Amino acid sequence: MTATKATKATKATKATKATSATRRARPGGRRARGFTLLEVLVALVIVGTSLVASLRAVGSLSTNASALRTAMMATWSAENRLVQIRLAKQFPALGRQSFDCPQGDLILICQEEVVASPNPRLRRVEVSVFEARNPQRRVIKLIQLVRNQ
């Protein structure tokens, strides 16, 4: 019987040592504290919301950059046509015409309209530029007066 009592006493001593070791894990006798599940979930919701807002902002910037690029290319196309008319040094004929005016990988359609002005020595040239994939939406319109040489 003494052997079993000694074994039980040894097991009890080991159990109290293990319990006291976990209590002594932090200096100063304070218990270890962590975040609760609720606190972690609230933090995740806050981080997730801010990430969604950031993604929307980036998407908006890329959309704006695409629109600015299209407007810039359309302006170049319209200016190119107006420069061609000036360099031809001919009085443009009255009327309307449409033609392709691509810039880089962007397919554009230019529409030129020549209208008489109150001064018979001047003609008003309007160049409107449309995207080929959305021809109802005008990207830009430039107007210039051309003098009869």
KAJORA-V708034 format. One record per backbone hydrogen bond with DSSP energy under -1.0 kcal/mol. NH is the residue of the N-H (numbers start at 1). CO is the residue of the C=O. If there is no record, write none. Layout:
BEGIN
nh=NH co=CO
nh=NH co=CO
END
This chain:
BEGIN
nh=5 co=1
nh=6 co=2
nh=7 co=3
nh=8 co=4
nh=9 co=5
nh=10 co=6
nh=11 co=7
nh=12 co=8
nh=13 co=9
nh=14 co=10
nh=15 co=11
nh=16 co=12
nh=17 co=13
nh=18 co=14
nh=19 co=15
nh=20 co=16
nh=21 co=17
nh=22 co=18
nh=23 co=19
nh=24 co=20
nh=25 co=22
nh=29 co=26
nh=40 co=36
nh=41 co=37
nh=42 co=38
nh=43 co=39
nh=44 co=40
nh=45 co=41
nh=46 co=42
nh=47 co=43
nh=48 co=44
nh=49 co=45
nh=50 co=46
nh=51 co=47
nh=52 co=48
nh=53 co=49
nh=54 co=50
nh=55 co=51
nh=56 co=52
nh=57 co=53
nh=58 co=54
nh=59 co=55
nh=60 co=56
nh=61 co=57
nh=62 co=58
nh=63 co=59
nh=64 co=60
nh=65 co=61
nh=66 co=62
nh=67 co=63
nh=68 co=64
nh=69 co=65
nh=70 co=66
nh=71 co=67
nh=72 co=68
nh=73 co=69
nh=74 co=70
nh=75 co=71
nh=76 co=72
nh=77 co=73
nh=78 co=74
nh=79 co=75
nh=80 co=76
nh=81 co=77
nh=82 co=78
nh=83 co=79
nh=84 co=80
nh=85 co=81
nh=86 co=82
nh=87 co=83
nh=88 co=84
nh=95 co=114
nh=97 co=112
nh=99 co=110
nh=101 co=108
nh=103 co=106
nh=106 co=103
nh=109 co=130
nh=110 co=99
nh=111 co=128
nh=112 co=97
nh=113 co=126
nh=114 co=95
nh=115 co=124
nh=117 co=122
nh=122 co=119
nh=123 co=146
nh=124 co=115
nh=125 co=144
nh=126 co=113
nh=127 co=142
nh=128 co=111
nh=129 co=140
nh=130 co=109
nh=132 co=107
nh=137 co=134
nh=139 co=129
nh=140 co=129
nh=142 co=127
nh=144 co=125
nh=146 co=123
nh=148 co=121
END
